[in-house]
Amino acid sequence: MRKQQNNNHMMEINKRLKDYRNGLLSPEMIDQVNHNLQKKSSSNQAAKKLVEYYESRPNLKAYTLETELTRLDYRVYHRGADGDSIILTDANEIQEFAARENNVDGTTNDTVDIFDDILWRCANQSILADAISN
C-alpha cells in the first residue's frame, strides 16, 4: 500500500512538472513574456541600467566561474583560431577558456571586449525572471 501511495505521489509530481513545462512553452506565455520584455525595454534606459548594474559588480564573473559553473549546466560558444565554432560544456574547459581571457591580476586582456566580461557576470543571473513573473 505504501509503495502504491509513493507511486501515485510521483505520478502527480510528474504531471505537475509537465503541466508547468507546457505552460512555459504555451503561445500565451511566450506572448506575455515578449510583451513584458518589450514594455520594460521600450527605451535605452532599461538597457543602460542593466549594463551599469553588471559593470559595477565585477565579482559576479568569479562567482559564475567558481560557484555556479559546477552547479549548473553551461554552454560556451566561441570561435576557434581557425574560425570554426566551438562549444564548451565541461566546467574545467570553460574555466580554462575564461582564464585565457584574463591577466594574472584579474583584469581583462585588451583583446577581450568589456561586453564579453559582462556576459560572464550575468551568466548566473535570472535576468528574465521579472518578465516571466509579471
C-alpha positions as a Markdown table, in Angstrom:
| # | Residue | x | y | z |
|---|---|---|---|---|
| 1 | Met | 0.0 | 0.0 | 0.0 |
| 2 | Arg | 2.8 | 2.4 | 0.9 |
| 3 | Lys | 4.5 | 1.6 | -2.5 |
| 4 | Gln | 1.3 | 2.4 | -4.3 |
| 5 | Gln | 1.0 | 5.8 | -2.4 |
| 6 | Asn | 4.6 | 6.7 | -3.4 |
| 7 | Asn | 3.9 | 5.7 | -7.0 |
| 8 | Asn | 0.7 | 7.9 | -7.0 |
| 9 | His | 2.6 | 10.8 | -5.5 |
| 10 | Met | 5.4 | 10.5 | -8.1 |
| 11 | Met | 2.9 | 10.4 | -10.9 |
| 12 | Glu | 1.2 | 13.6 | -9.5 |
| 13 | Ile | 4.6 | 15.3 | -9.3 |
| 14 | Asn | 5.4 | 14.2 | -12.8 |
| 15 | Lys | 2.1 | 15.5 | -14.1 |
| 16 | Arg | 2.6 | 18.9 | -12.4 |
| 17 | Leu | 6.1 | 19.3 | -13.8 |
| 18 | Lys | 4.8 | 18.5 | -17.3 |
| 19 | Asp | 1.9 | 21.0 | -16.9 |
| 20 | Tyr | 4.4 | 23.6 | -15.7 |
| 21 | Arg | 6.7 | 23.0 | -18.7 |
| 22 | Asn | 3.8 | 23.1 | -21.1 |
| 23 | Gly | 2.6 | 26.3 | -19.6 |
| 24 | Leu | 6.0 | 27.9 | -20.1 |
| 25 | Leu | 6.0 | 26.8 | -23.7 |
| 26 | Ser | 2.5 | 27.9 | -24.5 |
| 27 | Pro | 1.9 | 30.6 | -27.1 |
| 28 | Glu | 0.1 | 32.6 | -24.5 |
| 29 | Met | 3.1 | 32.6 | -22.1 |
| 30 | Ile | 5.5 | 33.4 | -24.9 |
| 31 | Asp | 3.3 | 36.3 | -26.0 |
| 32 | Gln | 3.1 | 37.6 | -22.4 |
| 33 | Val | 6.9 | 37.4 | -21.9 |
| 34 | Asn | 7.5 | 39.2 | -25.2 |
| 35 | His | 5.0 | 41.8 | -24.2 |
| 36 | Asn | 6.7 | 42.3 | -20.8 |
| 37 | Leu | 10.1 | 42.5 | -22.3 |
| 38 | Gln | 9.0 | 45.0 | -24.9 |
| 39 | Lys | 7.3 | 47.1 | -22.2 |
| 40 | Lys | 10.4 | 47.1 | -20.0 |
| 41 | Ser | 12.9 | 47.7 | -22.8 |
| 42 | Ser | 11.0 | 50.3 | -24.7 |
| 43 | Ser | 13.7 | 52.8 | -24.0 |
| 44 | Asn | 17.5 | 52.6 | -23.9 |
| 45 | Gln | 17.3 | 53.5 | -20.2 |
| 46 | Ala | 16.4 | 49.9 | -19.2 |
| 47 | Ala | 19.4 | 48.5 | -21.2 |
| 48 | Lys | 21.7 | 51.2 | -19.7 |
| 49 | Lys | 20.6 | 50.3 | -16.2 |
| 50 | Leu | 21.3 | 46.7 | -16.8 |
| 51 | Val | 24.8 | 47.3 | -18.2 |
| 52 | Glu | 25.6 | 49.7 | -15.3 |
| 53 | Tyr | 24.5 | 47.0 | -12.8 |
| 54 | Tyr | 26.9 | 44.4 | -14.2 |
| 55 | Glu | 29.7 | 46.9 | -14.8 |
| 56 | Ser | 29.6 | 47.8 | -11.1 |
| 57 | Arg | 29.8 | 44.1 | -10.0 |
| 58 | Pro | 33.0 | 42.5 | -11.4 |
| 59 | Asn | 32.8 | 39.9 | -8.6 |
| 60 | Leu | 29.9 | 38.2 | -10.4 |
| 61 | Lys | 32.3 | 36.8 | -13.0 |
| 62 | Ala | 34.3 | 34.9 | -10.4 |
| 63 | Tyr | 31.1 | 33.8 | -8.8 |
| 64 | Thr | 29.9 | 32.4 | -12.1 |
| 65 | Leu | 33.2 | 30.6 | -12.8 |
| 66 | Glu | 33.9 | 29.3 | -9.3 |
| 67 | Thr | 30.5 | 28.5 | -7.9 |
| 68 | Glu | 27.7 | 28.4 | -10.5 |
| 69 | Leu | 29.7 | 26.7 | -13.2 |
| 70 | Thr | 29.9 | 23.5 | -11.2 |
| 71 | Arg | 26.3 | 23.7 | -10.1 |
| 72 | Leu | 24.6 | 24.4 | -13.4 |
| 73 | Asp | 25.0 | 23.2 | -17.0 |
| 74 | Tyr | 26.6 | 25.9 | -19.1 |
| 75 | Arg | 27.4 | 26.0 | -22.8 |
| 76 | Val | 30.0 | 28.5 | -24.1 |
| 77 | Tyr | 30.0 | 29.1 | -27.8 |
| 78 | His | 33.1 | 30.7 | -29.3 |
| 79 | Arg | 35.3 | 30.7 | -32.5 |
| 80 | Gly | 38.5 | 28.7 | -32.5 |
| 81 | Ala | 41.7 | 30.1 | -34.0 |
| 82 | Asp | 40.7 | 28.5 | -37.4 |
| 83 | Gly | 37.3 | 30.2 | -37.3 |
| 84 | Asp | 35.4 | 27.1 | -36.5 |
| 85 | Ser | 32.6 | 27.2 | -34.0 |
| 86 | Ile | 33.4 | 25.5 | -30.7 |
| 87 | Ile | 31.0 | 24.6 | -27.9 |
| 88 | Leu | 32.4 | 24.0 | -24.4 |
| 89 | Thr | 30.2 | 22.2 | -21.9 |
| 90 | Asp | 32.8 | 20.8 | -19.4 |
| 91 | Ala | 33.2 | 23.1 | -16.4 |
| 92 | Asn | 37.0 | 22.7 | -16.4 |
| 93 | Glu | 37.3 | 23.6 | -20.1 |
| 94 | Ile | 35.1 | 26.6 | -19.6 |
| 95 | Gln | 37.2 | 27.8 | -16.6 |
| 96 | Glu | 40.4 | 27.3 | -18.7 |
| 97 | Phe | 38.8 | 29.3 | -21.6 |
| 98 | Ala | 37.9 | 32.1 | -19.2 |
| 99 | Ala | 41.3 | 32.1 | -17.6 |
| 100 | Arg | 42.9 | 32.6 | -21.1 |
| 101 | Glu | 40.9 | 35.8 | -21.4 |
| 102 | Asn | 42.2 | 37.2 | -18.2 |
| 103 | Asn | 45.5 | 38.6 | -17.0 |
| 104 | Val | 47.0 | 37.4 | -13.7 |
| 105 | Asp | 45.7 | 40.4 | -11.8 |
| 106 | Gly | 42.1 | 39.6 | -13.0 |
| 107 | Thr | 41.9 | 42.5 | -15.4 |
| 108 | Thr | 40.7 | 41.7 | -18.9 |
| 109 | Asn | 43.1 | 41.3 | -21.8 |
| 110 | Asp | 42.9 | 44.1 | -24.5 |
| 111 | Thr | 41.6 | 41.6 | -26.9 |
| 112 | Val | 38.5 | 40.8 | -24.8 |
| 113 | Asp | 35.7 | 43.2 | -25.1 |
| 114 | Ile | 34.1 | 44.5 | -21.9 |
| 115 | Phe | 30.8 | 43.1 | -23.1 |
| 116 | Asp | 32.3 | 39.6 | -23.1 |
| 117 | Asp | 33.3 | 40.2 | -19.5 |
| 118 | Ile | 29.8 | 41.4 | -18.7 |
| 119 | Leu | 28.4 | 38.2 | -20.2 |
| 120 | Trp | 30.4 | 36.2 | -17.6 |
| 121 | Arg | 29.0 | 38.4 | -14.9 |
| 122 | Cys | 25.4 | 38.0 | -15.9 |
| 123 | Ala | 25.6 | 34.3 | -16.8 |
| 124 | Asn | 24.3 | 33.1 | -13.4 |
| 125 | Gln | 21.6 | 35.8 | -13.1 |
| 126 | Ser | 17.9 | 35.4 | -13.7 |
| 127 | Ile | 17.6 | 38.5 | -15.8 |
| 128 | Leu | 14.4 | 37.2 | -17.4 |
| 129 | Ala | 12.6 | 36.3 | -14.1 |
| 130 | Asp | 10.8 | 39.6 | -13.9 |
| 131 | Ala | 9.4 | 39.3 | -17.4 |
| 132 | Ile | 8.1 | 35.8 | -16.7 |
| 133 | Ser | 6.7 | 36.6 | -13.3 |
| 134 | Asn | 4.7 | 39.7 | -14.5 |
